Amino acid sequence: MGPCFVGHLPSNAISTTTILDAMTDTASHEARIANLEKLVRELQAQLEIVQKQVGITAKPAEKPLRSRGMLGSPKGR
């Protein structure tokens, strides 16, 4: 017959409560991760829409100062 633990567990035993808490924590974290992944996908879709809108109406970039003759010619250096 094995050891008998009356009223208490040995110090190295893992309680059922600890296991259930860990399982609950894991499920909670997995649910949170799934929710965050969904939010990321939604934000990426919104960003893509905004980038398309900006791309259509964006002004062309200004020419660099050097090409407008404001900083001298790079050839003479």
N, CA, C and O atoms as a GROMACS GRO file, in nm:
protein
  308
    1MET      N    1   0.084  -0.118   0.000
    1MET     CA    2   0.000   0.000   0.000
    1MET      C    3   0.088   0.124   0.000
    1MET      O    4   0.190   0.129   0.069
    2GLY      N    5   0.047   0.226  -0.079
    2GLY     CA    6   0.126   0.348  -0.091
    2GLY      C    7   0.109   0.436   0.031
    2GLY      O    8   0.035   0.404   0.124
    3PRO      N    9   0.178   0.547   0.029
    3PRO     CA   10   0.169   0.639   0.143
    3PRO      C   11   0.028   0.695   0.156
    3PRO      O   12  -0.044   0.709   0.057
    4CYS      N   13  -0.009   0.725   0.276
    4CYS     CA   14  -0.141   0.778   0.304
    4CYS      C   15  -0.126   0.924   0.346
    4CYS      O   16  -0.056   0.955   0.442
    5PHE      N   17  -0.194   1.013   0.273
    5PHE     CA   18  -0.188   1.154   0.305
    5PHE      C   19  -0.324   1.197   0.358
    5PHE      O   20  -0.417   1.219   0.281
    6VAL      N   21  -0.332   1.208   0.485
    6VAL     CA   22  -0.458   1.244   0.547
    6VAL      C   23  -0.457   1.393   0.575
    6VAL      O   24  -0.377   1.443   0.654
    7GLY      N   25  -0.548   1.463   0.509
    7GLY     CA   26  -0.566   1.605   0.540
    7GLY      C   27  -0.471   1.699   0.469
    7GLY      O   28  -0.494   1.820   0.471
    8HIS      N   29  -0.366   1.650   0.405
    8HIS     CA   30  -0.276   1.741   0.334
    8HIS      C   31  -0.202   1.666   0.223
    8HIS      O   32  -0.187   1.544   0.226
    9LEU      N   33  -0.155   1.743   0.127
    9LEU     CA   34  -0.079   1.687   0.017
    9LEU      C   35   0.069   1.706   0.046
    9LEU      O   36   0.107   1.798   0.119
   10PRO      N   37   0.152   1.622  -0.011
   10PRO     CA   38   0.296   1.646   0.005
   10PRO      C   39   0.334   1.778  -0.062
   10PRO      O   40   0.262   1.826  -0.149
   11SER      N   41   0.444   1.837  -0.022
   11SER     CA   42   0.482   1.970  -0.069
   11SER      C   43   0.506   1.974  -0.220
   11SER      O   44   0.496   2.081  -0.280
   12ASN      N   45   0.537   1.860  -0.282
   12ASN     CA   46   0.563   1.862  -0.426
   12ASN      C   47   0.440   1.824  -0.509
   12ASN      O   48   0.451   1.811  -0.631
   13ALA      N   49   0.324   1.805  -0.447
   13ALA     CA   50   0.203   1.768  -0.519
   13ALA      C   51   0.140   1.891  -0.584
   13ALA      O   52   0.146   2.001  -0.529
   14ILE      N   53   0.079   1.872  -0.700
   14ILE     CA   54   0.008   1.979  -0.769
   14ILE      C   55  -0.140   1.959  -0.743
   14ILE      O   56  -0.194   1.851  -0.770
   15SER      N   57  -0.206   2.059  -0.691
   15SER     CA   58  -0.347   2.046  -0.658
   15SER      C   59  -0.433   2.055  -0.784
   15SER      O   60  -0.391   2.110  -0.886
   16THR      N   61  -0.552   2.000  -0.776
   16THR     CA   62  -0.647   2.007  -0.887
   16THR      C   63  -0.682   2.152  -0.917
   16THR      O   64  -0.700   2.188  -1.033
   17THR      N   65  -0.692   2.233  -0.814
   17THR     CA   66  -0.722   2.375  -0.832
   17THR      C   67  -0.614   2.443  -0.915
   17THR      O   68  -0.645   2.523  -1.004
   18THR      N   69  -0.489   2.411  -0.887
   18THR     CA   70  -0.378   2.470  -0.962
   18THR      C   71  -0.386   2.431  -1.109
   18THR      O   72  -0.365   2.515  -1.197
   19ILE      N   73  -0.417   2.306  -1.137
   19ILE     CA   74  -0.429   2.259  -1.274
   19ILE      C   75  -0.545   2.328  -1.344
   19ILE      O   76  -0.532   2.373  -1.458
   20LEU      N   77  -0.660   2.339  -1.277
   20LEU     CA   78  -0.776   2.405  -1.336
   20LEU      C   79  -0.749   2.553  -1.360
   20LEU      O   80  -0.790   2.608  -1.463
   21ASP      N   81  -0.680   2.618  -1.266
   21ASP     CA   82  -0.644   2.759  -1.284
   21ASP      C   83  -0.554   2.776  -1.406
   21ASP      O   84  -0.572   2.869  -1.484
   22ALA      N   85  -0.459   2.686  -1.423
   22ALA     CA   86  -0.368   2.693  -1.537
   22ALA      C   87  -0.445   2.673  -1.667
   22ALA      O   88  -0.418   2.740  -1.766
   23MET      N   89  -0.540   2.581  -1.668
   23MET     CA   90  -0.619   2.556  -1.787
   23MET      C   91  -0.706   2.677  -1.820
   23MET      O   92  -0.721   2.715  -1.936
   24THR      N   93  -0.763   2.739  -1.716
   24THR     CA   94  -0.845   2.858  -1.735
   24THR      C   95  -0.760   2.972  -1.788
   24THR      O   96  -0.800   3.043  -1.880
   25ASP      N   97  -0.641   2.990  -1.729
   25ASP     CA   98  -0.550   3.094  -1.776
   25ASP      C   99  -0.512   3.072  -1.922
   25ASP      O  100  -0.510   3.167  -2.000
   26THR      N  101  -0.483   2.948  -1.958
   26THR     CA  102  -0.446   2.916  -2.096
   26THR      C  103  -0.561   2.947  -2.190
   26THR      O  104  -0.541   3.009  -2.295
   27ALA      N  105  -0.680   2.904  -2.155
   27ALA     CA  106  -0.798   2.930  -2.239
   27ALA      C  107  -0.822   3.081  -2.251
   27ALA      O  108  -0.855   3.131  -2.359
   28SER      N  109  -0.806   3.152  -2.140
   28SER     CA  110  -0.826   3.296  -2.140
   28SER      C  111  -0.723   3.364  -2.231
   28SER      O  112  -0.757   3.454  -2.308
   29HIS      N  113  -0.597   3.321  -2.220
   29HIS     CA  114  -0.492   3.380  -2.303
   29HIS      C  115  -0.515   3.349  -2.451
   29HIS      O  116  -0.495   3.435  -2.536
   30GLU      N  117  -0.556   3.227  -2.480
   30GLU     CA  118  -0.582   3.190  -2.620
   30GLU      C  119  -0.698   3.272  -2.677
   30GLU      O  120  -0.694   3.313  -2.793
   31ALA      N  121  -0.800   3.295  -2.596
   31ALA     CA  122  -0.914   3.376  -2.640
   31ALA      C  123  -0.868   3.521  -2.664
   31ALA      O  124  -0.909   3.584  -2.761
   32ARG      N  125  -0.785   3.572  -2.576
   32ARG     CA  126  -0.733   3.708  -2.590
   32ARG      C  127  -0.648   3.720  -2.717
   32ARG      O  128  -0.659   3.819  -2.790
   33ILE      N  129  -0.564   3.621  -2.741
   33ILE     CA  130  -0.479   3.621  -2.860
   33ILE      C  131  -0.565   3.618  -2.986
   33ILE      O  132  -0.539   3.692  -3.081
   34ALA      N  133  -0.667   3.533  -2.987
   34ALA     CA  134  -0.758   3.524  -3.103
   34ALA      C  135  -0.826   3.659  -3.127
   34ALA      O  136  -0.841   3.702  -3.241
   35ASN      N  137  -0.868   3.725  -3.019
   35ASN     CA  138  -0.932   3.856  -3.031
   35ASN      C  139  -0.834   3.960  -3.086
   35ASN      O  140  -0.870   4.040  -3.172
   36LEU      N  141  -0.711   3.958  -3.037
   36LEU     CA  142  -0.611   4.053  -3.085
   36LEU      C  143  -0.577   4.029  -3.232
   36LEU      O  144  -0.559   4.124  -3.308
   37GLU      N  145  -0.569   3.902  -3.272
   37GLU     CA  146  -0.542   3.869  -3.412
   37GLU      C  147  -0.654   3.923  -3.502
   37GLU      O  148  -0.628   3.974  -3.611
   38LYS      N  149  -0.778   3.912  -3.455
   38LYS     CA  150  -0.893   3.964  -3.531
   38LYS      C  151  -0.882   4.115  -3.545
   38LYS      O  152  -0.904   4.170  -3.653
   39LEU      N  153  -0.847   4.183  -3.435
   39LEU     CA  154  -0.832   4.328  -3.439
   39LEU      C  155  -0.721   4.370  -3.535
   39LEU      O  156  -0.736   4.467  -3.609
   40VAL      N  157  -0.610   4.296  -3.535
   40VAL     CA  158  -0.500   4.326  -3.626
   40VAL      C  159  -0.545   4.314  -3.771
   40VAL      O  160  -0.515   4.400  -3.854
   41ARG      N  161  -0.618   4.206  -3.802
   41ARG     CA  162  -0.668   4.188  -3.940
   41ARG      C  163  -0.760   4.303  -3.980
   41ARG      O  164  -0.753   4.353  -4.093
   42GLU      N  165  -0.847   4.346  -3.888
   42GLU     CA  166  -0.938   4.457  -3.917
   42GLU      C  167  -0.860   4.587  -3.941
   42GLU      O  168  -0.891   4.663  -4.033
   43LEU      N  169  -0.759   4.612  -3.857
   43LEU     CA  170  -0.678   4.733  -3.874
   43LEU      C  171  -0.600   4.730  -4.004
   43LEU      O  172  -0.586   4.832  -4.071
   44GLN      N  173  -0.548   4.612  -4.041
   44GLN     CA  174  -0.476   4.601  -4.167
   44GLN      C  175  -0.567   4.631  -4.285
   44GLN      O  176  -0.526   4.696  -4.381
   45ALA      N  177  -0.690   4.584  -4.279
   45ALA     CA  178  -0.787   4.610  -4.386
   45ALA      C  179  -0.818   4.759  -4.394
   45ALA      O  180  -0.825   4.816  -4.503
   46GLN      N  181  -0.836   4.823  -4.279
   46GLN     CA  182  -0.864   4.967  -4.276
   46GLN      C  183  -0.744   5.046  -4.329
   46GLN      O  184  -0.761   5.143  -4.403
   47LEU      N  185  -0.624   5.005  -4.290
   47LEU     CA  186  -0.503   5.072  -4.336
   47LEU      C  187  -0.489   5.062  -4.488
   47LEU      O  188  -0.451   5.158  -4.554
   48GLU      N  189  -0.519   4.946  -4.541
   48GLU     CA  190  -0.513   4.926  -4.686
   48GLU      C  191  -0.609   5.022  -4.758
   48GLU      O  192  -0.574   5.079  -4.861
   49ILE      N  193  -0.728   5.037  -4.703
   49ILE     CA  194  -0.826   5.129  -4.762
   49ILE      C  195  -0.774   5.272  -4.760
   49ILE      O  196  -0.782   5.343  -4.860
   50VAL      N  197  -0.720   5.314  -4.646
   50VAL     CA  198  -0.667   5.450  -4.632
   50VAL      C  199  -0.549   5.471  -4.727
   50VAL      O  200  -0.539   5.576  -4.791
   51GLN      N  201  -0.461   5.372  -4.737
   51GLN     CA  202  -0.346   5.386  -4.827
   51GLN      C  203  -0.390   5.401  -4.972
   51GLN      O  204  -0.331   5.477  -5.048
   52LYS      N  205  -0.494   5.328  -5.010
   52LYS     CA  206  -0.546   5.342  -5.147
   52LYS      C  207  -0.604   5.481  -5.169
   52LYS      O  208  -0.584   5.541  -5.274
   53GLN      N  209  -0.676   5.533  -5.069
   53GLN     CA  210  -0.735   5.666  -5.081
   53GLN      C  211  -0.626   5.772  -5.090
   53GLN      O  212  -0.636   5.864  -5.172
   54VAL      N  213  -0.524   5.760  -5.009
   54VAL     CA  214  -0.415   5.858  -5.008
   54VAL      C  215  -0.337   5.849  -5.138
   54VAL      O  216  -0.296   5.951  -5.193
   55GLY      N  217  -0.317   5.729  -5.188
   55GLY     CA  218  -0.243   5.712  -5.312
   55GLY      C  219  -0.310   5.779  -5.430
   55GLY      O  220  -0.241   5.826  -5.521
   56ILE      N  221  -0.440   5.785  -5.430
   56ILE     CA  222  -0.515   5.845  -5.541
   56ILE      C  223  -0.504   5.998  -5.536
   56ILE      O  224  -0.495   6.062  -5.641
   57THR      N  225  -0.507   6.056  -5.417
   57THR     CA  226  -0.512   6.201  -5.405
   57THR      C  227  -0.378   6.264  -5.366
   57THR      O  228  -0.370   6.385  -5.353
   58ALA      N  229  -0.274   6.185  -5.349
   58ALA     CA  230  -0.146   6.238  -5.302
   58ALA      C  231  -0.082   6.328  -5.408
   58ALA      O  232  -0.091   6.300  -5.527
   59LYS      N  233  -0.017   6.435  -5.362
   59LYS     CA  234   0.056   6.524  -5.452
   59LYS      C  235   0.188   6.456  -5.488
   59LYS      O  236   0.240   6.375  -5.411
   60PRO      N  237   0.241   6.488  -5.604
   60PRO     CA  238   0.373   6.433  -5.636
   60PRO      C  239   0.476   6.493  -5.540
   60PRO      O  240   0.461   6.606  -5.494
   61ALA      N  241   0.577   6.417  -5.510
   61ALA     CA  242   0.680   6.464  -5.416
   61ALA      C  243   0.755   6.582  -5.477
   61ALA      O  244   0.773   6.589  -5.598
   62GLU      N  245   0.798   6.674  -5.390
   62GLU     CA  246   0.876   6.787  -5.439
   62GLU      C  247   1.012   6.739  -5.487
   62GLU      O  248   1.064   6.637  -5.441
   63LYS      N  249   1.067   6.815  -5.580
   63LYS     CA  250   1.202   6.783  -5.627
   63LYS      C  251   1.300   6.817  -5.515
   63LYS      O  252   1.276   6.911  -5.440
   64PRO      N  253   1.408   6.743  -5.503
   64PRO     CA  254   1.508   6.778  -5.402
   64PRO      C  255   1.564   6.918  -5.429
   64PRO      O  256   1.566   6.964  -5.543
   65LEU      N  257   1.609   6.985  -5.323
   65LEU     CA  258   1.662   7.120  -5.336
   65LEU      C  259   1.777   7.126  -5.436
   65LEU      O  260   1.787   7.222  -5.513
   66ARG      N  261   1.863   7.028  -5.435
   66ARG     CA  262   1.980   7.029  -5.523
   66ARG      C  263   1.937   7.033  -5.670
   66ARG      O  264   1.998   7.104  -5.750
   67SER      N  265   1.833   6.958  -5.707
   67SER     CA  266   1.791   6.954  -5.847
   67SER      C  267   1.726   7.086  -5.889
   67SER      O  268   1.711   7.111  -6.009
   68ARG      N  269   1.689   7.169  -5.794
   68ARG     CA  270   1.631   7.300  -5.827
   68ARG      C  271   1.739   7.408  -5.827
   68ARG      O  272   1.708   7.526  -5.845
   69GLY      N  273   1.865   7.369  -5.807
   69GLY     CA  274   1.975   7.465  -5.810
   69GLY      C  275   1.993   7.543  -5.682
   69GLY      O  276   2.067   7.641  -5.682
   70MET      N  277   1.929   7.503  -5.574
   70MET     CA  278   1.938   7.580  -5.450
   70MET      C  279   2.059   7.542  -5.366
   70MET      O  280   2.098   7.619  -5.278
   71LEU      N  281   2.118   7.429  -5.390
   71LEU     CA  282   2.234   7.389  -5.311
   71LEU      C  283   2.359   7.374  -5.397
   71LEU      O  284   2.457   7.313  -5.353
   72GLY      N  285   2.357   7.425  -5.514
   72GLY     CA  286   2.472   7.412  -5.602
   72GLY      C  287   2.468   7.281  -5.676
   72GLY      O  288   2.385   7.194  -5.649
   73SER      N  289   2.556   7.268  -5.768
   73SER     CA  290   2.559   7.149  -5.852
   73SER      C  291   2.644   7.041  -5.787
   73SER      O  292   2.754   7.070  -5.739
   74PRO      N  293   2.596   6.916  -5.786
   74PRO     CA  294   2.678   6.808  -5.730
   74PRO      C  295   2.797   6.774  -5.820
   74PRO      O  296   2.889   6.707  -5.775
   75LYS      N  297   2.796   6.820  -5.947
   75LYS     CA  298   2.904   6.787  -6.040
   75LYS      C  299   3.034   6.859  -6.004
   75LYS      O  300   3.142   6.806  -6.029
   76GLY      N  301   3.025   6.976  -5.947
   76GLY     CA  302   3.144   7.055  -5.918
   76GLY      C  303   3.216   7.011  -5.792
   76GLY      O  304   3.314   7.075  -5.754
   77ARG      N  305   3.173   6.908  -5.727
   77ARG     CA  306   3.232   6.866  -5.599
   77ARG      C  307   3.329   6.755  -5.614
   77ARG      O  308   3.386   6.709  -5.515
   0.00000   0.00000   0.00000
